[in-house]
Amino acid sequence: MAHVFENLKLLKQNMKAKGWVIDSFRFRYKQQNYIVLVKLLEKDEKAPKYALVKLEFLNENDFSDILAVYANSVKLLTDPQTLREYFGIEYSNNLGEILFQFAKTFSKFIPTEVIEGKSEDQKEVMCNSLSKSDSEDPRKKYCFSVRRNPVKENGERGQRSLFNDNKTRLYRPSLYERLGSSYNLSFRYSMNPEDEEVDEVIIAKWNDNKDN
């Protein structure tokens, strides 16, 4: 069986190597634009056998119009009717060939590595997904401080979640570059734009308080 989505395997490897749990890219089909989220499988996630990643297709004109499917390097792990209804594929006697052509078209949009510098709408949908996975309000996207995570019962210092890590890499890359190497730090966010602080203020406050 043809590995039409071989790029997904390469992208997953690159995401893991670079510490990303989520990525996104654009996809266009039948004059409709989509943002596609690529998500690594979470621990204990109930995914189908042989699933490689989870994909979420979001209509660029309506982010609430979502199709979530698992995928591997061979196919999207869902039924033909679901694909037909979401992407507006008309039924025909050669439906199998049409769906294969759809897969080939989609495969051409899949990158082989994480591409930095996401657009604002890509950041928005990625942040929404990260925040939900981290049980945080997705409207909290204005960074105002950092904190050191408390010591756990086993005596080890707690580390920030991968979701908090990736959110900061998206929204505050320069701050992440300066403080991100310490995984004991978590970045704190507010939903109020007026609470947001520039890198220098956040770092100065951290330097003033870190020994207290």
PARO-238360 format. One line per field, with one value per residue: residue in three letters; x, y, z of N, C-alpha, C in turn. Coordinates in steps of 0.02 Angstrom, whole numbers, padded with zeros to 5 digits. Atoms other than C-alpha are relative to their C-alpha. Example, Ala and Ser with C-alpha at 12.3 -4.5 7.8 and 13.67 -1.06 7.14 Angstrom:
<recs>
gumi	(Ala | Ser)
n.c1	(00045 | -00042)
n.c2	(-00059 | -00059)
n.c3	(00000 | -00003)
ca.c1	(00615 | 00684)
ca.c2	(-00225 | -00053)
ca.c3	(00390 | 00357)
c.c1	(00045 | -00039)
c.c2	(00060 | 00055)
c.c3	(00000 | 00037)
</recs>
This chain:
<recs>
gumi	(Met | Ala | His | Val | Phe | Glu | Asn | Leu | Lys | Leu | Leu | Lys | Gln | Asn | Met | Lys | Ala | Lys | Gly | Trp | Val | Ile | Asp | Ser | Phe | Arg | Phe | Arg | Tyr | Lys | Gln | Gln | Asn | Tyr | Ile | Val | Leu | Val | Lys | Leu | Leu | Glu | Lys | Asp | Glu | Lys | Ala | Pro | Lys | Tyr | Ala | Leu | Val | Lys | Leu | Glu | Phe | Leu | Asn | Glu | Asn | Asp | Phe | Ser | Asp | Ile | Leu | Ala | Val | Tyr | Ala | Asn | Ser | Val | Lys | Leu | Leu | Thr | Asp | Pro | Gln | Thr | Leu | Arg | Glu | Tyr | Phe | Gly | Ile | Glu | Tyr | Ser | Asn | Asn | Leu | Gly | Glu | Ile | Leu | Phe | Gln | Phe | Ala | Lys | Thr | Phe | Ser | Lys | Phe | Ile | Pro | Thr | Glu | Val | Ile | Glu | Gly | Lys | Ser | Glu | Asp | Gln | Lys | Glu | Val | Met | Cys | Asn | Ser | Leu | Ser | Lys | Ser | Asp | Ser | Glu | Asp | Pro | Arg | Lys | Lys | Tyr | Cys | Phe | Ser | Val | Arg | Arg | Asn | Pro | Val | Lys | Glu | Asn | Gly | Glu | Arg | Gly | Gln | Arg | Ser | Leu | Phe | Asn | Asp | Asn | Lys | Thr | Arg | Leu | Tyr | Arg | Pro | Ser | Leu | Tyr | Glu | Arg | Leu | Gly | Ser | Ser | Tyr | Asn | Leu | Ser | Phe | Arg | Tyr | Ser | Met | Asn | Pro | Glu | Asp | Glu | Glu | Val | Asp | Glu | Val | Ile | Ile | Ala | Lys | Trp | Asn | Asp | Asn | Lys | Asp | Asn)
n.c1	(00042 | -00041 | -00006 | 00013 | -00012 | -00066 | -00022 | 00024 | -00049 | -00058 | 00020 | 00004 | -00068 | -00028 | 00034 | -00027 | -00069 | -00001 | 00039 | 00068 | 00054 | 00051 | -00023 | 00056 | -00016 | 00059 | 00022 | 00053 | 00034 | 00064 | 00007 | 00008 | -00063 | 00002 | -00060 | -00004 | -00040 | -00031 | -00010 | -00027 | 00046 | -00014 | -00005 | 00063 | 00053 | 00032 | -00005 | 00004 | -00062 | -00044 | 00004 | -00064 | 00014 | 00069 | 00007 | 00062 | 00011 | 00043 | 00020 | -00032 | 00052 | 00041 | -00041 | 00042 | 00013 | -00060 | 00000 | -00057 | -00011 | -00067 | -00031 | -00067 | -00033 | 00038 | 00068 | 00037 | 00036 | 00071 | 00039 | 00008 | 00056 | -00021 | -00041 | 00043 | 00045 | -00036 | -00035 | 00044 | -00017 | 00062 | -00003 | -00002 | -00017 | -00073 | -00014 | -00065 | -00051 | 00006 | -00029 | -00073 | -00024 | 00002 | -00058 | -00060 | 00001 | -00015 | -00069 | -00046 | -00002 | -00028 | -00072 | -00041 | -00029 | 00036 | -00017 | 00008 | 00033 | 00069 | 00044 | 00039 | 00056 | -00029 | -00015 | 00062 | 00028 | -00048 | 00005 | 00063 | -00009 | -00048 | 00030 | 00050 | -00038 | -00032 | 00055 | -00006 | 00043 | -00038 | -00005 | -00060 | -00056 | -00042 | -00048 | -00016 | -00052 | -00019 | -00005 | -00034 | 00047 | -00015 | -00031 | 00049 | -00009 | -00060 | -00059 | -00021 | 00033 | 00048 | -00016 | 00058 | 00030 | -00018 | 00048 | -00023 | -00062 | 00013 | 00038 | -00049 | -00040 | 00041 | 00019 | -00055 | -00061 | -00060 | -00001 | -00016 | -00071 | -00040 | 00016 | 00030 | -00045 | 00014 | 00065 | 00035 | 00041 | 00061 | 00018 | 00067 | 00038 | 00062 | 00044 | 00004 | -00059 | -00034 | -00044 | -00060 | -00063 | -00054 | -00050 | -00045 | 00036 | 00009 | -00065 | -00021 | 00041 | -00023 | -00065 | 00012 | 00039 | -00017 | -00035 | 00043)
n.c2	(-00060 | -00060 | -00045 | -00065 | -00052 | 00010 | -00063 | -00004 | 00035 | -00044 | -00058 | 00022 | 00007 | -00066 | -00031 | 00030 | -00021 | -00071 | -00013 | -00024 | 00049 | -00021 | -00040 | -00015 | -00020 | -00017 | 00048 | -00027 | 00052 | -00022 | -00072 | -00013 | 00001 | 00030 | 00006 | 00069 | 00011 | 00066 | 00007 | 00063 | 00035 | -00008 | 00062 | 00032 | -00020 | 00058 | -00009 | 00063 | 00037 | -00025 | -00073 | -00034 | -00066 | -00023 | -00058 | -00038 | -00045 | -00056 | -00046 | -00065 | -00051 | 00017 | 00046 | 00050 | 00052 | 00040 | 00072 | 00029 | 00070 | 00027 | 00017 | 00029 | -00015 | 00032 | -00027 | -00032 | 00055 | -00015 | 00031 | -00042 | -00046 | -00058 | -00041 | -00028 | -00052 | -00059 | -00034 | -00011 | 00045 | 00032 | 00073 | 00025 | 00071 | 00007 | -00038 | 00019 | -00036 | -00071 | -00008 | 00007 | -00063 | -00048 | 00014 | -00023 | -00074 | -00020 | 00018 | -00050 | -00057 | 00019 | -00014 | 00053 | -00026 | -00056 | -00064 | -00054 | -00061 | 00013 | -00058 | -00013 | 00048 | 00064 | -00005 | 00001 | 00067 | 00041 | -00020 | 00027 | 00071 | 00009 | -00021 | 00051 | 00058 | -00018 | -00020 | -00072 | -00039 | -00016 | -00073 | -00022 | 00002 | -00059 | 00021 | -00055 | 00018 | 00070 | 00024 | 00064 | 00051 | 00025 | 00065 | 00053 | 00044 | 00041 | -00043 | -00030 | -00062 | 00009 | -00030 | -00027 | 00047 | -00011 | -00046 | -00066 | -00010 | -00014 | -00063 | -00055 | -00001 | -00032 | -00070 | -00040 | 00036 | -00032 | 00014 | 00071 | 00008 | -00024 | 00036 | 00066 | 00057 | 00024 | 00032 | -00007 | -00061 | -00002 | -00067 | -00016 | -00037 | -00032 | -00014 | -00072 | -00027 | -00051 | 00033 | 00025 | -00035 | 00012 | 00048 | -00029 | -00006 | 00068 | 00026 | -00039 | 00023 | 00068 | -00006 | -00028 | 00045 | 00072 | 00025 | -00010)
n.c3	(00000 | 00008 | -00058 | 00030 | -00051 | -00029 | -00030 | -00070 | -00042 | -00005 | -00039 | -00069 | -00025 | -00009 | -00058 | -00062 | -00007 | -00017 | -00060 | 00015 | -00004 | 00048 | 00057 | 00046 | 00069 | 00039 | 00050 | 00042 | 00038 | 00029 | -00014 | -00072 | -00037 | -00066 | -00041 | -00024 | -00059 | -00008 | -00072 | -00024 | -00044 | -00071 | -00038 | -00017 | 00047 | 00031 | 00072 | 00037 | 00009 | 00053 | 00009 | -00004 | -00028 | 00006 | 00043 | -00005 | 00056 | -00020 | 00054 | -00013 | -00008 | -00059 | -00038 | -00034 | 00049 | -00010 | 00008 | -00036 | 00020 | -00009 | 00065 | 00002 | 00063 | 00055 | 00010 | -00054 | -00033 | -00007 | 00054 | 00060 | -00005 | -00039 | 00044 | 00052 | -00027 | -00023 | 00055 | 00056 | 00054 | 00025 | 00008 | 00069 | 00003 | -00010 | -00062 | -00026 | 00038 | -00019 | -00067 | 00006 | 00029 | -00055 | -00044 | 00035 | -00003 | -00069 | -00017 | 00027 | -00045 | -00064 | -00004 | -00030 | -00062 | -00029 | 00030 | -00049 | 00025 | 00018 | 00006 | -00060 | -00006 | -00020 | -00072 | -00038 | -00006 | -00037 | -00070 | -00026 | -00011 | -00055 | -00063 | -00020 | -00024 | -00063 | -00045 | -00011 | 00044 | 00060 | 00007 | -00036 | 00046 | -00012 | -00051 | -00046 | -00047 | -00004 | -00069 | -00007 | -00022 | -00068 | -00007 | -00006 | -00059 | 00007 | -00009 | 00063 | 00018 | 00054 | 00064 | 00036 | 00047 | 00070 | 00029 | -00019 | 00036 | 00070 | 00002 | -00007 | 00061 | 00051 | -00013 | -00027 | 00019 | -00027 | -00071 | -00006 | 00015 | -00057 | -00062 | 00013 | -00014 | -00067 | 00004 | -00064 | 00003 | 00039 | 00022 | -00023 | 00051 | -00018 | 00057 | 00006 | 00036 | -00039 | -00048 | 00034 | -00014 | 00047 | -00025 | -00050 | -00063 | -00026 | -00022 | -00059 | -00057 | -00017 | -00033 | -00066 | -00044 | 00005 | -00060 | -00059)
ca.c1	(00000 | 00069 | 00133 | 00051 | 00072 | 00255 | 00284 | 00180 | 00308 | 00450 | 00354 | 00318 | 00502 | 00550 | 00419 | 00483 | 00663 | 00622 | 00507 | 00342 | 00182 | 00081 | 00111 | 00003 | 00003 | -00117 | -00217 | -00327 | -00457 | -00601 | -00576 | -00585 | -00439 | -00404 | -00282 | -00225 | -00165 | -00044 | -00042 | 00068 | -00028 | -00041 | 00002 | -00144 | -00240 | -00366 | -00310 | -00341 | -00210 | -00066 | -00113 | 00037 | -00034 | -00200 | -00253 | -00381 | -00445 | -00516 | -00613 | -00516 | -00680 | -00756 | -00641 | -00789 | -00805 | -00682 | -00645 | -00533 | -00458 | -00310 | -00187 | -00036 | 00081 | -00045 | -00214 | -00332 | -00411 | -00593 | -00734 | -00762 | -00930 | -00852 | -00724 | -00855 | -00970 | -00836 | -00742 | -00893 | -00841 | -00986 | -01025 | -00982 | -00950 | -00762 | -00765 | -00611 | -00509 | -00577 | -00530 | -00357 | -00337 | -00393 | -00259 | -00126 | -00179 | -00174 | -00005 | 00074 | 00035 | 00111 | 00281 | 00424 | 00479 | 00410 | 00405 | 00433 | 00343 | 00161 | 00026 | -00088 | -00234 | -00121 | -00059 | -00238 | -00297 | -00136 | -00151 | -00333 | -00284 | -00134 | -00235 | -00374 | -00246 | -00170 | -00341 | -00312 | -00427 | -00372 | -00402 | -00251 | -00118 | -00036 | 00121 | 00155 | 00277 | 00367 | 00369 | 00475 | 00376 | 00362 | 00456 | 00359 | 00338 | 00483 | 00598 | 00614 | 00573 | 00417 | 00436 | 00323 | 00203 | 00242 | 00085 | 00146 | 00315 | 00246 | 00125 | 00272 | 00373 | 00228 | 00184 | 00346 | 00492 | 00619 | 00570 | 00578 | 00751 | 00811 | 00722 | 00660 | 00815 | 00760 | 00620 | 00581 | 00503 | 00324 | 00261 | 00107 | -00029 | -00177 | -00329 | -00310 | -00196 | -00156 | -00071 | 00058 | 00238 | 00389 | 00534 | 00643 | 00510 | 00472 | 00656 | 00690 | 00546 | 00609 | 00786 | 00718 | 00610 | 00699 | 00801 | 00654)
ca.c2	(00000 | 00171 | 00281 | 00435 | 00530 | 00490 | 00674 | 00654 | 00531 | 00652 | 00798 | 00700 | 00657 | 00839 | 00899 | 00779 | 00828 | 01013 | 00994 | 01038 | 00947 | 01042 | 01114 | 01188 | 01215 | 01277 | 01169 | 01218 | 01106 | 01150 | 01339 | 01321 | 01361 | 01263 | 01271 | 01097 | 01062 | 00918 | 00854 | 00723 | 00590 | 00621 | 00490 | 00370 | 00448 | 00324 | 00328 | 00198 | 00063 | 00122 | 00306 | 00418 | 00590 | 00678 | 00803 | 00941 | 01027 | 01201 | 01301 | 01463 | 01561 | 01475 | 01398 | 01308 | 01205 | 01067 | 00891 | 00794 | 00631 | 00520 | 00480 | 00376 | 00374 | 00274 | 00355 | 00462 | 00347 | 00388 | 00330 | 00393 | 00472 | 00584 | 00646 | 00669 | 00771 | 00884 | 00921 | 00924 | 00774 | 00713 | 00528 | 00434 | 00257 | 00287 | 00359 | 00261 | 00344 | 00516 | 00493 | 00435 | 00591 | 00694 | 00608 | 00644 | 00826 | 00841 | 00756 | 00894 | 01021 | 00923 | 00994 | 00882 | 00995 | 01128 | 01297 | 01444 | 01611 | 01563 | 01686 | 01763 | 01649 | 01497 | 01556 | 01579 | 01403 | 01326 | 01425 | 01373 | 01191 | 01206 | 01297 | 01168 | 01029 | 01124 | 01160 | 01347 | 01480 | 01500 | 01688 | 01698 | 01744 | 01899 | 01852 | 01955 | 01854 | 01691 | 01583 | 01441 | 01282 | 01209 | 01057 | 00895 | 00761 | 00663 | 00812 | 00858 | 01031 | 01034 | 01072 | 01175 | 01081 | 01057 | 01156 | 01307 | 01286 | 01284 | 01428 | 01537 | 01487 | 01545 | 01709 | 01762 | 01688 | 01818 | 01793 | 01605 | 01621 | 01709 | 01606 | 01449 | 01344 | 01331 | 01203 | 01237 | 01402 | 01420 | 01571 | 01657 | 01727 | 01843 | 01872 | 02060 | 02144 | 02281 | 02153 | 02106 | 02153 | 02171 | 02049 | 02169 | 02198 | 02012 | 01969 | 02111 | 02055 | 01877 | 01928 | 02028 | 01886 | 01724 | 01717 | 01761)
ca.c3	(00000 | -00050 | 00090 | 00017 | 00182 | 00208 | 00246 | 00405 | 00472 | 00433 | 00508 | 00667 | 00686 | 00663 | 00788 | 00920 | 00886 | 00905 | 01054 | 00969 | 01015 | 00884 | 00711 | 00574 | 00388 | 00255 | 00137 | -00010 | -00090 | -00209 | -00185 | 00005 | 00120 | 00278 | 00422 | 00469 | 00646 | 00669 | 00848 | 00927 | 01020 | 01206 | 01334 | 01361 | 01215 | 01145 | 00965 | 00830 | 00806 | 00695 | 00714 | 00687 | 00728 | 00751 | 00618 | 00636 | 00479 | 00515 | 00387 | 00369 | 00363 | 00515 | 00645 | 00724 | 00565 | 00611 | 00555 | 00675 | 00614 | 00654 | 00516 | 00475 | 00326 | 00223 | 00252 | 00354 | 00482 | 00451 | 00338 | 00160 | 00202 | 00334 | 00208 | 00074 | 00185 | 00257 | 00096 | -00019 | -00122 | -00230 | -00233 | -00393 | -00451 | -00446 | -00270 | -00220 | -00357 | -00311 | -00129 | -00180 | -00287 | -00136 | -00030 | -00162 | -00168 | 00021 | 00031 | -00073 | 00063 | 00207 | 00258 | 00312 | 00455 | 00570 | 00484 | 00602 | 00588 | 00591 | 00536 | 00667 | 00624 | 00635 | 00805 | 00861 | 00821 | 00887 | 01049 | 01069 | 01052 | 01169 | 01301 | 01299 | 01319 | 01465 | 01545 | 01524 | 01451 | 01269 | 01283 | 01397 | 01271 | 01348 | 01444 | 01600 | 01706 | 01738 | 01893 | 01957 | 01975 | 02151 | 02211 | 02194 | 02327 | 02255 | 02284 | 02100 | 02037 | 01928 | 01744 | 01632 | 01522 | 01338 | 01301 | 01400 | 01317 | 01140 | 01175 | 01227 | 01077 | 00969 | 01054 | 01138 | 01040 | 01100 | 01282 | 01258 | 01183 | 01341 | 01475 | 01390 | 01426 | 01608 | 01603 | 01786 | 01734 | 01676 | 01581 | 01649 | 01536 | 01553 | 01443 | 01469 | 01339 | 01464 | 01578 | 01447 | 01485 | 01372 | 01388 | 01487 | 01620 | 01639 | 01653 | 01776 | 01888 | 01879 | 01926 | 02073 | 02139 | 02094 | 02255 | 02368)
c.c1	(00044 | -00001 | -00007 | 00014 | 00067 | 00027 | -00023 | 00050 | 00061 | -00016 | -00004 | 00070 | 00032 | -00032 | 00028 | 00072 | 00005 | -00043 | -00069 | -00050 | -00056 | 00034 | -00061 | 00027 | -00066 | -00014 | -00058 | -00029 | -00067 | -00016 | -00012 | 00068 | -00011 | 00066 | -00002 | 00046 | 00027 | 00019 | 00030 | -00049 | 00021 | 00004 | -00069 | -00058 | -00028 | -00003 | -00006 | 00069 | 00036 | -00006 | 00068 | -00007 | -00075 | 00000 | -00067 | -00003 | -00048 | -00013 | 00027 | -00051 | -00043 | 00037 | -00041 | -00018 | 00062 | -00013 | 00064 | 00006 | 00071 | 00027 | 00065 | 00029 | -00037 | -00066 | -00025 | -00045 | -00072 | -00036 | -00009 | -00057 | 00019 | 00042 | -00042 | -00041 | 00039 | 00031 | -00043 | 00017 | -00063 | 00011 | 00002 | 00022 | 00074 | 00022 | 00069 | 00056 | -00001 | 00031 | 00076 | 00030 | -00002 | 00061 | 00065 | 00005 | 00020 | 00073 | 00050 | 00006 | 00036 | 00075 | 00038 | 00033 | -00041 | 00025 | -00015 | -00037 | -00070 | -00039 | -00042 | -00058 | 00025 | 00017 | -00063 | -00027 | 00048 | -00004 | -00064 | 00008 | 00047 | -00032 | -00051 | 00035 | 00031 | -00051 | 00005 | -00046 | 00040 | 00006 | 00060 | 00061 | 00047 | 00046 | 00019 | 00054 | 00020 | 00002 | 00038 | -00049 | 00020 | 00033 | -00054 | 00015 | 00063 | 00064 | 00025 | -00040 | -00047 | 00022 | -00063 | -00026 | 00025 | -00047 | 00019 | 00064 | -00013 | -00038 | 00048 | 00044 | -00038 | -00008 | 00059 | 00068 | 00063 | 00007 | 00019 | 00074 | 00043 | -00013 | -00021 | 00045 | -00009 | -00070 | -00037 | -00044 | -00062 | -00017 | -00073 | -00034 | -00064 | -00043 | -00007 | 00062 | 00040 | 00048 | 00067 | 00060 | 00051 | 00052 | 00041 | -00033 | -00009 | 00065 | 00024 | -00038 | 00024 | 00066 | -00008 | -00029 | 00027 | 00035 | -00042 | -00038)
c.c2	(00063 | 00042 | 00072 | 00057 | -00010 | 00063 | 00007 | -00034 | 00044 | 00061 | -00018 | -00006 | 00068 | 00037 | -00025 | 00023 | 00072 | 00018 | 00029 | -00057 | 00016 | 00039 | 00015 | 00017 | 00013 | -00053 | 00031 | -00056 | 00027 | 00072 | 00016 | -00008 | -00029 | 00011 | -00070 | -00001 | -00071 | -00007 | -00068 | -00032 | 00008 | -00068 | -00024 | 00023 | -00062 | 00010 | -00067 | -00033 | 00027 | 00075 | 00031 | 00068 | 00012 | 00063 | 00034 | 00049 | 00055 | 00043 | 00069 | 00056 | -00012 | -00053 | -00051 | -00058 | -00045 | -00073 | -00026 | -00074 | -00020 | -00020 | -00037 | 00014 | -00028 | 00035 | 00040 | -00053 | 00020 | -00030 | 00048 | 00051 | 00063 | 00048 | 00034 | 00059 | 00063 | 00039 | 00010 | -00042 | -00038 | -00075 | -00018 | -00073 | -00012 | 00039 | -00016 | 00039 | 00074 | 00013 | -00008 | 00063 | 00055 | -00010 | 00024 | 00076 | 00024 | -00012 | 00052 | 00061 | -00015 | 00014 | -00059 | 00023 | 00060 | 00065 | 00055 | 00059 | -00011 | 00066 | 00007 | -00049 | -00070 | -00001 | -00007 | -00071 | -00047 | 00015 | -00028 | -00074 | -00013 | 00017 | -00051 | -00062 | 00013 | 00025 | 00075 | 00036 | 00021 | 00075 | 00028 | -00007 | 00060 | -00016 | 00059 | -00019 | -00073 | -00020 | -00066 | -00051 | -00029 | -00069 | -00052 | -00044 | -00042 | 00040 | 00033 | 00064 | -00013 | 00035 | 00025 | -00053 | 00015 | 00049 | 00072 | 00018 | 00021 | 00066 | 00059 | 00005 | 00033 | 00075 | 00043 | -00033 | 00031 | -00012 | -00074 | -00012 | 00017 | -00041 | -00073 | -00059 | -00028 | -00029 | 00000 | 00062 | -00012 | 00073 | 00013 | 00047 | 00028 | 00008 | 00075 | 00027 | 00050 | -00031 | -00021 | 00044 | -00017 | -00046 | 00029 | 00005 | -00069 | -00027 | 00037 | -00022 | -00069 | 00002 | 00027 | -00050 | -00071 | -00027 | 00008 | -00063)
c.c3	(00000 | 00063 | -00025 | 00049 | 00035 | 00034 | 00073 | 00047 | 00011 | 00043 | 00074 | 00031 | 00013 | 00058 | 00065 | 00012 | 00023 | 00060 | -00011 | 00008 | -00050 | -00056 | -00043 | -00069 | -00036 | -00053 | -00039 | -00042 | -00024 | 00020 | 00074 | 00035 | 00070 | 00036 | 00030 | 00061 | 00000 | 00073 | 00016 | 00048 | 00072 | 00034 | 00020 | -00045 | -00034 | -00075 | -00035 | -00006 | -00063 | -00014 | 00011 | 00034 | -00003 | -00043 | 00014 | -00059 | 00023 | -00061 | 00015 | 00011 | 00062 | 00040 | 00039 | -00046 | -00004 | -00018 | 00034 | -00018 | 00021 | -00069 | 00011 | -00069 | -00060 | -00014 | 00060 | 00030 | 00016 | -00060 | -00058 | 00005 | 00039 | -00043 | -00053 | 00026 | 00020 | -00058 | -00062 | -00061 | -00022 | -00009 | -00075 | 00002 | 00010 | 00061 | 00028 | -00034 | 00019 | 00068 | -00001 | -00030 | 00053 | 00046 | -00032 | 00001 | 00069 | 00017 | -00023 | 00045 | 00066 | 00001 | 00032 | 00065 | 00023 | -00032 | 00050 | -00031 | -00023 | -00008 | 00063 | 00007 | 00016 | 00074 | 00041 | 00009 | 00036 | 00074 | 00031 | 00017 | 00059 | 00067 | 00025 | 00028 | 00068 | 00051 | 00017 | -00049 | -00062 | -00013 | 00036 | -00046 | 00008 | 00060 | 00044 | 00050 | -00009 | 00074 | 00001 | 00027 | 00068 | -00002 | 00012 | 00060 | -00004 | 00006 | -00063 | -00013 | -00059 | -00064 | -00034 | -00049 | -00071 | -00033 | 00016 | -00037 | -00072 | -00009 | 00002 | -00061 | -00058 | 00010 | 00024 | -00016 | 00029 | 00075 | 00012 | -00012 | 00060 | 00064 | -00010 | 00016 | 00070 | 00001 | 00067 | 00002 | -00042 | -00016 | 00016 | -00049 | 00029 | -00062 | -00012 | -00035 | 00040 | 00052 | -00031 | 00014 | -00054 | 00032 | 00057 | 00069 | 00032 | 00028 | 00062 | 00062 | 00022 | 00038 | 00071 | 00049 | 00004 | 00062 | 00063 | 00018)
</recs>
